[in-house]
Amino acid sequence: MTPILRTALASTLAFLSFMPMSHAATPAPADPRDPPDAWIWLEDLDGKRAMDWVEAHNAKTEGRLEADPRYKTFYDEALRIFGAEDRIPAPRFLNGQIYNFWQDEQHLRGIWRRTSLDDYRRAQPNWQTVLDIDALGKAEGKSWVYKGADCLEPEQRLCLISLSNGGEDAVETREFDLASGTFVQGGFHLPRAKQSVTWEDADHLLVATEWTPGDVTESLYPYIVKRLARGRTLSEATEIFRGQKSDVGVFPAVLQDGQGNTLKLITRAIDFFHQQSLVIGTDGKVHELAIPQKVSVAGLVAGQVVFRLDEAWGDLPTGAVATAPLAEVLARPEAIEARIAWKPGPREALEAVSITRDRLLLSILDNVNGRLLSLAPAANGGWTTTALPLPDKLALEFSAADTRSNLTFASAEGFTTPSTLYLVDAATGSAEPVKSLPPRFDATGLIVEQREAKSTDGTAIPYFLVHRKDMPLDGSTPVLLNAYGGFQSSSTPFYSGSYGKLWLEHGGAFALANIRGGGEFGPDWHEAALKTKRQVAYDDFASVARDMIAKKITSPRRLGIIGGSNGGLLMGVEMTEFPELYNAVVIQVPLLDMIRISKIAAGASWQGEYGDVYADPEARAFWLKKSPYHALRKDVNYPEPYIFTTTRDDRVGPQHARKFAARMEELGLPFYFYENTEGGHGSGADIRQSAKTTALWMTYITQKLMD
């Protein structure tokens, strides 16, 4: 994942963000309540007229930017960084070994490979290839992109491999045997669909998919869960739960802890933040858990069900983690008595939950700085907490955990601090550095500050600033400002070789704002900017920009902004509402038409975040004013934006970016537009595509802010 998209759309349902989505190829009909839309034909995903338009504008952008001699340098440097052999291979504990998915110049689509833990510790591990995606795609004539593997517990030998054509979220699922290194002949094989699939046992899957045409919600997710037996066709699967067409979707999951305890879970997502949680009991029937709709099951450890609280639950506070014995949850799902395991302090927020054999692991933020905690079950039914000894003032996260032991990998990184991977024993608290990323750029003379800006309502908005120690305070420093501000997703420090090499080394500075709408200070920070309260997030971002301008760190002439997905919406609003503050705007895989959002790709699933413009007059009135596509005006001096999207983005959809660019063209406003034909909701399907898209926008901001 690229740095800008690492804050990709998230939910309190940890597994929801990995569920496949799709969208219709032809535009949904125009609604008579909507403003006139001359560019609705660009919503035709693969239509010849639309693709001719895309190709023409791609050629224009390529011609303008690739003619700059810096483009080739940026491309070569980005490709070298993305394909570097000395990257840290991201580990996964699986089947008693360490697995890794790897891409480089020789393996553009990647290989899934394995080695032993002892060998992984070596500088040059001896990897064994398990599955070659490039070779598979060549043999089958498909543009396969690896989307992950779900392996049957506890043996972890049989896996469900998800493959995407060109990077879209919709996947084909096949059974794979790690012992033989082959797909299972006559094994489970589910055709391409928007589907959620998990193992129930060796001979049964729990599947949510589009069983017959139209068996999807308005958000285009499945809502019917069935049990599929080995050797049976999809038509022979047995229904076990059905949600509603108005839901976001229904998703099955099977959790198993290190002691072999199992929880079969079904989550009915009512909207993106509210869910009905159900379990399949020992009687084989589905039972609802009596928990609030913003409390979710986050894991299973040592016979305890772990709950994440994004709202208060009785006496248990918002933002906390609680647990209850599995046996009691299954016996009395209607009367769960949970106990607090951890609760946040005033400036703390829960980021993620991980599980080892008998430890509950929490990654938290303390004033947007990372901390890692290991919780052990106590004799009285509570938990004892130990802070793991990793470096301070960095972004920390658990990267992989082993349910067969108490080992876990954890990573630490900062804006100028390359990633270090630690092997942690969650039981003893020991942390051994096993891999470190070599520096990708010269950070000599760079410093990182954490500053605060006052927003329009007086709220203090933290932001990080990476700059040269000798930065002059005369407004001359080019600054690239980023934020996300949505879906309770936090923006934390990260190490980016491409940002460092292509921007910071050339004298640029980088800022990351922790605006409301994110999760940096817990659920309340998110709720503050929800739906029609969203203006505070836009004001927060503009206030950070004004703070840097007022302090003469930079000036509007030298200030650029960048964001993707929900952050792309943020960029669109900042451009149309505060055009005087910026000279460059990079809008990546964005949401921009906030009136037809529910009719494009998976947009209907995000009405819990943005509101429903067809059901809520207040939401409609708000977005008619704020929707960037509708806010564009001919007589405004906007910065010339760089608009990037991908054809195969079946999450947000390229239609937003296309229509926004076309509307600018209609008004005679200058812009750059580039649409990658693959890549899904990201920068590219392989490292060459990612290098090209990076080099294009880096050339753009260099021209705008440094020339």
C-alpha positions in Angstrom: 0.0 0.0 0.0 1.3 3.4 -0.9 1.7 6.0 2.0 -1.1 8.1 0.8 -3.5 5.2 0.6 -2.4 3.5 3.8 -5.3 5.3 5.5 -7.7 3.5 3.1 -11.4 3.2 4.0 -11.7 1.4 7.3 -14.5 0.3 9.6 -15.0 -0.9 13.1 -15.6 -4.3 11.4 -12.0 -5.2 11.0 -12.7 -7.7 8.2 -15.2 -5.6 6.4 -12.6 -3.5 4.6 -11.2 -6.7 2.9 -14.6 -7.7 1.5 -14.8 -7.6 -2.3 -17.0 -5.0 -4.0 -18.1 -4.5 -7.5 -20.2 -2.2 -9.6 -22.3 -2.1 -12.7 -20.6 -1.3 -16.0 -23.4 1.0 -17.2 -24.5 4.1 -15.4 -27.4 4.1 -13.0 -30.3 6.1 -14.4 -30.4 9.8 -13.7 -32.6 10.7 -10.7 -35.1 13.6 -11.5 -34.3 15.1 -8.1 -30.6 15.6 -9.0 -29.0 18.6 -10.7 -28.5 18.3 -14.5 -25.5 16.1 -15.2 -24.0 16.5 -18.7 -21.2 14.0 -17.9 -23.2 11.0 -16.6 -22.1 9.1 -19.7 -18.6 9.0 -18.2 -20.0 6.6 -15.6 -20.1 3.9 -18.3 -17.1 2.1 -16.9 -15.7 0.4 -20.1 -17.8 2.0 -22.7 -16.0 3.0 -25.9 -17.0 6.7 -25.7 -15.8 6.9 -22.0 -12.6 5.0 -22.7 -11.8 7.2 -25.7 -12.2 10.2 -23.5 -9.9 8.6 -20.9 -7.2 7.7 -23.4 -7.2 11.2 -24.9 -6.7 12.8 -21.5 -4.1 10.3 -20.5 -2.1 11.0 -23.6 -2.3 14.7 -22.9 -1.1 14.3 -19.3 1.6 11.9 -20.3 2.8 14.3 -23.0 3.0 17.2 -20.7 4.6 15.6 -17.7 6.9 13.0 -19.3 8.5 15.7 -21.4 10.0 17.1 -18.2 13.5 15.5 -17.9 12.8 15.0 -14.2 10.0 12.5 -14.9 12.5 9.8 -16.1 14.6 10.3 -13.1 11.6 10.1 -10.8 10.4 7.0 -12.5 13.8 5.2 -12.3 14.2 6.1 -8.6 10.6 5.1 -7.7 11.0 1.8 -9.6 14.3 1.1 -7.8 12.7 1.8 -4.4 9.5 -0.2 -5.1 11.4 -3.2 -6.4 14.4 -3.1 -4.1 15.6 -6.5 -3.1 16.6 -5.3 0.4 13.0 -4.4 1.4 11.8 -6.0 4.5 9.7 -9.1 3.4 6.5 -8.8 5.3 6.1 -12.0 7.4 3.1 -14.1 8.2 3.1 -17.0 10.6 1.5 -20.0 8.8 1.7 -23.7 8.9 4.7 -23.6 11.2 6.7 -21.4 8.8 7.0 -17.8 7.7 5.2 -16.9 4.5 5.6 -13.7 2.5 4.2 -12.2 -0.7 6.9 -10.5 -2.8 7.0 -8.3 -5.9 10.0 -7.1 -7.8 11.2 -6.5 -11.4 11.3 -10.3 -12.0 8.0 -10.9 -10.3 5.8 -8.0 -11.2 2.6 -9.6 -10.0 4.4 -11.4 -7.3 5.2 -14.7 -5.7 3.9 -16.3 -2.5 6.8 -17.9 -0.8 8.0 -19.4 2.6 10.9 -20.1 4.8 11.5 -21.2 8.4 11.6 -18.7 11.3 15.3 -19.3 11.9 16.1 -18.8 8.2 13.9 -15.7 8.1 16.2 -14.1 10.7 19.1 -14.4 8.3 20.1 -11.5 6.0 19.4 -13.6 3.0 16.7 -16.3 3.7 16.4 -19.3 1.5 12.9 -18.8 0.1 10.8 -21.5 -1.5 8.2 -20.3 -4.0 4.7 -21.6 -3.2 2.7 -19.8 -5.9 3.9 -17.7 -8.8 1.2 -15.2 -9.8 2.9 -14.0 -12.9 3.3 -17.6 -14.2 -0.3 -18.4 -13.2 -1.6 -15.4 -15.1 0.5 -16.2 -18.2 -0.7 -19.8 -18.2 -4.4 -18.9 -17.9 -4.3 -15.7 -20.0 -5.5 -13.5 -17.0 -4.2 -10.4 -15.4 -4.2 -12.0 -12.0 -3.5 -10.0 -8.8 -3.1 -11.8 -5.5 -5.6 -10.8 -2.9 -4.7 -13.0 0.0 -5.2 -16.4 1.5 -7.5 -17.7 4.3 -6.1 -20.9 5.8 -8.0 -23.6 7.7 -7.3 -23.7 11.4 -5.6 -25.3 13.3 -3.5 -27.2 10.7 -3.2 -24.2 8.4 -2.5 -26.5 5.4 -5.6 -25.9 3.2 -6.0 -22.3 2.1 -8.6 -20.3 0.1 -6.6 -18.2 -2.4 -8.3 -15.0 -3.7 -7.4 -13.8 -7.2 -8.5 -10.6 -8.8 -8.5 -9.8 -12.5 -6.5 -6.5 -12.9 -6.7 -5.5 -9.2 -10.4 -5.1 -8.8 -12.0 -6.1 -5.4 -14.2 -8.8 -6.9 -12.3 -12.1 -6.7 -12.2 -15.7 -7.7 -11.6 -18.1 -4.8 -9.7 -21.4 -5.1 -8.6 -24.1 -2.7 -4.9 -24.5 -2.4 -2.8 -27.2 -0.6 0.4 -25.8 1.0 1.8 -29.3 1.4 1.7 -30.1 -2.3 2.0 -26.5 -3.5 -0.9 -26.9 -5.9 -4.6 -26.0 -6.3 -6.7 -28.9 -5.0 -8.1 -31.0 -7.9 -11.9 -31.0 -7.5 -11.6 -28.7 -4.4 -13.5 -25.6 -3.5 -13.6 -23.2 -6.4 -15.9 -20.1 -6.4 -16.2 -18.1 -9.6 -15.5 -14.3 -9.7 -18.0 -12.5 -7.5 -18.5 -10.0 -4.7 -18.2 -12.6 -2.1 -17.1 -13.3 1.5 -15.9 -16.8 2.1 -14.5 -18.5 5.2 -13.8 -22.0 6.4 -16.3 -23.6 8.8 -14.4 -26.9 8.9 -12.4 -29.0 6.4 -15.5 -29.9 4.4 -17.7 -26.8 4.7 -17.4 -23.2 3.8 -19.6 -20.3 5.0 -20.2 -18.2 1.9 -21.9 -14.8 1.3 -22.1 -14.1 -2.5 -24.5 -13.1 -5.2 -26.3 -16.5 -5.3 -28.6 -15.4 -8.1 -28.5 -12.2 -10.1 -29.6 -9.4 -7.8 -28.8 -11.1 -4.5 -26.8 -8.1 -3.4 -27.6 -5.0 -1.3 -27.9 -1.5 -2.5 -24.2 -1.2 -1.6 -23.5 -4.2 -3.9 -22.4 -6.5 -1.1 -23.8 -10.0 -0.5 -26.5 -10.3 2.2 -27.3 -14.1 2.2 -25.0 -16.6 4.0 -25.1 -20.2 3.1 -23.1 -23.3 4.0 -21.4 -25.0 1.1 -20.3 -28.6 1.5 -17.3 -30.1 -0.3 -18.2 -31.7 -3.6 -21.5 -29.7 -3.9 -22.3 -27.0 -6.3 -23.3 -23.5 -5.2 -26.9 -24.2 -6.1 -26.8 -27.0 -3.4 -25.6 -24.7 -0.6 -27.9 -24.4 2.5 -29.0 -21.0 3.6 -28.3 -20.2 7.3 -28.9 -16.4 7.4 -30.4 -13.6 5.3 -30.0 -9.9 5.9 -31.8 -7.1 4.2 -31.4 -5.4 0.8 -31.0 -2.1 2.7 -28.0 -3.4 4.6 -24.4 -2.7 3.6 -23.9 -6.5 3.6 -23.6 -9.6 5.6 -20.3 -11.3 6.3 -19.3 -14.6 7.9 -16.1 -15.2 10.0 -14.8 -18.1 12.0 -12.5 -17.3 14.9 -10.3 -19.9 16.6 -7.9 -19.3 19.5 -4.7 -21.1 20.4 -6.6 -23.6 22.6 -8.9 -24.7 19.8 -12.0 -22.8 20.9 -14.1 -21.7 18.0 -16.6 -18.8 17.4 -18.7 -18.8 14.3 -19.6 -15.2 13.7 -22.0 -13.5 11.2 -21.9 -9.7 11.0 -24.9 -7.9 9.5 -23.6 -4.5 8.6 -26.5 -2.2 8.9 -24.4 0.7 7.8 -20.6 1.2 7.8 -20.5 1.7 11.6 -23.5 -0.1 13.0 -23.9 -3.8 12.9 -25.9 -6.7 14.2 -23.6 -9.4 15.6 -24.8 -13.0 15.5 -23.2 -16.4 16.3 -23.9 -19.9 15.1 -24.5 -21.8 18.4 -23.7 -25.3 19.4 -27.3 -26.1 18.3 -26.4 -25.0 14.8 -28.8 -22.1 15.0 -28.1 -18.4 14.5 -28.4 -16.3 17.7 -28.1 -12.5 18.0 -25.6 -11.1 20.5 -27.1 -8.6 22.8 -24.5 -5.9 22.3 -24.8 -2.3 21.1 -24.6 -1.7 17.3 -21.2 0.0 17.5 -19.7 -2.7 19.6 -18.0 -5.4 17.5 -16.3 -8.7 18.0 -12.6 -8.1 17.6 -11.1 -11.5 18.3 -11.0 -14.7 20.4 -8.1 -15.5 22.8 -7.7 -18.0 25.7 -11.4 -18.8 25.6 -12.4 -15.1 25.8 -14.4 -13.2 23.2 -12.8 -9.8 22.7 -15.1 -6.8 22.0 -14.1 -3.4 20.6 -16.3 -0.6 21.9 -17.0 2.3 19.6 -19.8 3.4 21.8 -20.5 2.9 25.5 -21.8 -0.5 26.6 -23.5 -0.1 30.0 -20.8 1.0 32.4 -18.0 0.2 29.8 -16.8 3.4 28.2 -16.5 4.4 24.5 -13.1 3.5 23.0 -12.5 0.6 25.4 -11.8 -3.1 24.9 -13.8 -5.7 26.9 -14.0 -9.5 27.1 -16.4 -12.2 28.1 -16.0 -16.0 28.4 -16.8 -17.8 25.1 -18.8 -20.4 27.0 -21.0 -17.7 28.5 -21.4 -15.9 25.2 -22.6 -19.1 23.5 -24.8 -20.1 26.4 -26.5 -16.7 27.0 -26.0 -14.5 23.9 -29.0 -12.4 25.0 -27.3 -11.5 28.4 -23.6 -11.0 27.9 -21.7 -9.8 30.9 -18.4 -8.3 29.6 -15.5 -7.0 31.7 -13.1 -4.2 30.9 -9.7 -5.2 29.6 -8.4 -1.8 28.6 -9.8 1.8 28.5 -8.2 4.8 26.9 -6.8 7.8 28.7 -7.6 11.4 27.7 -5.3 11.5 24.7 -5.3 7.7 23.9 -7.1 5.8 21.2 -7.3 2.1 20.2 -5.9 1.4 16.8 -6.0 -2.4 16.4 -6.4 -5.7 18.2 -4.1 -8.8 17.6 -4.1 -12.2 19.1 -1.4 -14.8 20.0 -1.9 -18.1 21.6 -2.9 -16.7 25.0 -2.2 -13.0 24.8 -4.4 -10.1 23.8 -2.3 -7.5 21.9 -3.4 -3.9 21.5 -1.8 -1.2 19.4 -2.8 2.2 20.7 -2.1 5.9 20.0 -1.0 8.3 22.7 -1.2 11.8 21.3 -0.8 10.2 17.8 2.4 8.3 18.9 2.3 4.5 18.9 2.4 2.2 21.9 2.1 -1.6 21.9 0.5 -3.5 24.8 0.4 -7.2 25.8 -2.5 -8.3 28.0 -2.4 -11.6 29.9 -5.5 -13.2 31.5 -5.5 -12.9 35.3 -6.9 -15.4 37.8 -9.8 -13.1 38.7 -11.1 -13.0 35.1 -9.4 -9.6 34.4 -6.2 -8.8 32.5 -2.8 -7.6 33.4 -1.1 -5.2 31.0 2.5 -4.9 29.9 3.8 -2.2 27.6 6.2 -3.8 25.1 9.7 -2.2 24.9 9.7 -0.7 21.5 11.1 2.8 20.5 9.1 5.9 21.5 7.8 8.6 19.3 7.3 6.4 16.3 4.4 4.6 14.5 4.2 1.1 16.0 2.0 -1.8 14.9 1.7 -5.5 15.1 2.5 -6.9 11.6 1.8 -10.6 12.3 0.9 -12.8 15.2 1.1 -16.5 15.8 -1.8 -18.3 17.4 0.3 -21.4 18.0 2.7 -19.5 20.2 3.1 -16.1 21.9 5.4 -14.8 19.2 4.4 -11.7 17.1 6.2 -9.4 14.7 6.0 -5.7 15.3 7.2 -2.8 13.3 8.5 0.7 14.1 8.9 3.5 11.7 8.9 7.3 11.4 9.1 9.9 8.7 12.9 9.9 8.8 13.4 6.5 10.5 13.4 3.5 8.3 11.2 0.6 9.3 12.6 -1.9 11.8 10.9 -5.3 12.3 11.0 -6.8 15.8 10.3 -10.4 16.8 8.4 -10.0 20.1 7.6 -12.6 22.7 4.3 -11.3 24.0 4.5 -13.5 27.1 8.0 -12.4 28.3 7.9 -8.9 26.8 11.2 -9.4 24.9 11.7 -7.7 21.6 14.4 -8.7 19.2 15.1 -6.6 16.1 15.3 -9.0 13.1 15.2 -6.8 10.0 15.8 -3.1 9.3 15.1 -1.2 6.1 18.2 0.5 4.7 17.7 4.3 4.3 16.1 5.1 1.0 17.0 8.8 1.1 19.4 11.1 2.8 17.7 12.4 6.0 20.7 14.5 7.1 19.5 17.8 8.3 15.8 16.8 8.5 13.8 17.1 11.7 10.3 16.0 12.6 8.1 18.3 14.7 4.6 17.8 16.1 2.7 21.1 16.0 -0.8 22.3 16.6 -3.1 24.6 14.8 -6.3 26.2 16.1 -9.4 25.3 14.0 -12.2 27.7 13.5 -14.1 26.5 16.6 -10.9 26.7 18.8 -10.1 23.0 18.7 -6.4 22.1 18.7 -5.5 20.1 15.6 -2.2 18.3 15.8 0.0 18.0 12.7 3.4 16.6 12.0 5.9 18.6 9.9 9.1 17.1 8.3 11.5 19.8 7.2 15.1 20.9 7.0 16.6 22.1 10.3 17.7 25.3 8.6 14.4 26.0 7.0 14.0 29.7 6.4 10.9 31.3 7.9 10.2 33.4 4.8 7.4 31.4 3.2 9.7 29.9 0.5 9.7 26.3 1.5 7.6 24.0 -0.7 5.3 22.0 1.5 3.1 19.0 0.7 0.2 18.6 3.1 -1.7 15.4 3.6 -4.7 14.2 5.7 -7.5 11.7 5.6 -10.2 12.7 8.0 -12.8 10.0 7.8 -14.0 6.5 8.8 -12.3 6.7 12.2 -9.0 5.9 10.4 -5.9 7.5 11.9 -3.1 9.2 10.0 0.2 8.3 11.7 3.9 8.8 10.8 5.3 6.6 8.0 8.6 6.0 6.2 8.3 6.5 2.5 11.4 6.1 0.3 9.7 7.7 -2.7 8.6 10.8 -0.7 12.0 11.1 0.8 14.0 10.6 -2.4 11.8 12.5 -4.8 10.6 15.3 -2.5 12.4 15.8 0.8 15.9 15.4 -0.7 15.0 18.1 -3.2 14.2 20.6 -0.5 10.5 20.0 0.0 8.8 19.6 3.4 5.9 17.3 4.3 3.1 17.8 6.7 0.5 15.3 8.0 -2.6 16.7 9.7 -4.7 14.8 12.3 -8.0 16.4 11.5 -11.4 15.4 12.9 -13.2 12.5 11.2 -10.2 10.2 11.8 -9.5 8.0 14.8 -6.5 9.7 16.3 -8.3 10.4 19.5 -10.9 7.7 19.5 -14.6 7.4 18.4 -15.5 10.9 19.5 -12.9 12.4 17.2 -14.6 10.6 14.4 -18.1 11.5 15.4 -17.2 15.2 15.5 -17.1 15.2 11.7 -19.7 12.7 10.8 -22.2 13.3 8.0 -23.4 17.0 8.0 -20.9 17.9 10.7 -18.1 17.3 8.2 -17.3 21.0 7.7 -15.2 20.8 10.8 -12.8 18.4 9.1 -12.5 20.7 6.1 -11.9 23.7 8.4 -9.4 21.7 10.4 -7.3 21.0 7.3 -7.5 24.6 6.1 -6.5 25.8 9.6 -3.3 23.7 9.4 -2.6 25.3 6.1 -3.2 28.8 7.4 -1.0 28.0 10.5 2.0 27.1 8.3 1.4 30.2 6.1 1.1 32.5 9.2 4.3 31.1 10.7 6.0 31.7 7.3 6.9 28.0 7.0 5.4 28.2 3.5 3.1 30.3 1.4 0.1 29.7 -0.9 2.5 29.8 -3.9 4.6 26.9 -2.4 1.8 24.9 -0.6 0.5 21.7 -2.2 -2.0 19.2 -0.9 -2.5 15.5 -1.5 -5.1 12.8 -0.5 -6.7 9.7 -1.7 -10.1 8.0 -1.5 -12.0 9.9 1.3 -8.8 12.0 1.3 -9.5 12.7 -2.4 -12.9 14.1 -1.4 -11.1 16.2 1.2 -8.8 17.5 -1.6 -11.7 18.3 -3.8 -13.5 20.3 -1.1 -10.3 22.1 -0.1 -9.7 23.1 -3.8 -13.2 24.4 -4.3 -13.7 26.0 -0.9 -10.2 27.4 -0.2 -8.6 27.8 -3.6 -6.5 30.8 -2.4 -4.5 28.6 0.0 -2.9 26.2 -2.4 -1.0 26.1 -5.7 -1.1 22.3 -6.2 -3.8 19.7 -5.5 -3.2 16.0 -6.0 -6.6 14.2 -6.0 -6.2 10.4 -5.9 -8.9 7.7 -6.5 -11.4 10.2 -5.1 -15.0 10.6 -4.2 -16.2 13.9 -5.8 -19.8 13.5 -6.9 -21.5 13.4 -3.5 -25.0 13.5 -4.9 -24.7 10.3 -7.1 -22.3 8.6 -4.7 -24.8 5.9 -3.8 -25.2 5.0 -7.6 -21.4 4.6 -8.2 -19.4 1.5 -7.2 -19.8 0.7 -3.5 -20.9 4.3 -2.6 -24.2 3.3 -1.0 -22.2 1.5 1.8 -20.8 4.8 3.0 -24.0 6.6 3.8 -23.3 5.9 7.5 -20.2 8.2 7.0 -21.7 10.8 4.6 -25.4 10.6 5.0 -28.1 9.6 2.5 -28.9 12.5 0.1 -32.1 10.7 -1.1 -33.5 10.1 2.4 -32.2 12.9 4.5 -33.0 16.5 3.4 -30.3 17.9 5.7 -27.7 15.7 4.1 -28.9 16.6 0.6 -28.7 20.3 1.4 -25.2 20.0 2.8 -23.8 18.0 -0.1 -25.4 20.2 -2.8 -23.2 22.9 -1.4 -20.1 20.9 -0.6 -19.9 18.2 -3.3 -16.8 19.2 -5.3 -18.3 18.2 -8.6 -21.2 20.5 -8.1 -19.2 23.3 -6.4 -17.0 24.1 -9.4 -17.5 27.6 -10.8 -16.2 29.2 -14.0 -15.1 32.5 -12.4 -12.9 31.1 -9.7 -9.1 31.0 -9.8 -8.6 27.4 -8.8 -5.2 25.7 -8.5 -4.6 23.4 -11.5 -5.2 19.9 -10.0 -3.7 16.6 -10.8 -6.6 14.0 -10.8 -5.7 10.3 -10.7 -7.9 7.2 -10.7 -7.9 3.6 -12.0 -10.4 1.9 -14.3 -10.4 -1.2 -12.1 -11.3 0.6 -8.9 -14.5 -1.1 -8.1 -14.5 0.4 -4.6 -14.8 4.1 -5.2 -14.9 4.0 -9.0 -13.2 6.1 -11.6 -16.4 7.9 -12.5 -15.9 10.6 -9.8 -12.6 11.6 -11.2 -13.6 11.5 -14.8 -16.7 13.6 -14.3 -14.9 16.2 -12.2 -12.2 16.6 -14.9 -14.8 16.8 -17.6 -16.7 19.5 -15.7 -13.5 21.5 -15.3 -12.9 21.2 -19.0 -16.5 22.3 -19.7 -15.8 25.5 -17.6 -12.5 26.1 -19.3 -10.4 25.3 -16.2 -7.0 23.7 -16.5 -6.3 20.3 -15.0 -4.2 17.1 -15.3 -6.0 13.8 -15.5 -4.6 10.3 -15.5 -6.4 7.0 -15.3 -4.5 3.8 -14.9 -6.3 0.9 -16.6 -5.5 -1.5 -13.8 -4.6 -1.3 -10.1 -7.9 -1.4 -8.2 -8.2 1.2 -5.4 -4.5 1.9 -5.4 -1.6 3.2 -7.5 -1.1 0.2 -9.7 -1.3 -3.6 -10.1 2.5 -4.0 -10.2 5.6 -2.0 -9.3 6.1 -0.5 -12.8 2.6 0.9 -12.8 3.1 2.3 -9.3 6.4 3.8 -10.4 4.8 5.5 -13.3 1.9 7.0 -11.4 4.2 8.2 -8.7 6.6 9.8 -11.2 3.7 11.6 -12.9 2.3 13.3 -9.8 5.8 13.9 -8.4 6.7 15.7 -11.6 3.5 17.7 -11.3 4.1 19.0 -7.7 7.7 19.7 -8.5 6.7 21.9 -11.4 4.0 23.6 -9.3 5.8 24.1 -6.0 9.5 24.2 -6.8 9.9 25.8 -10.2 
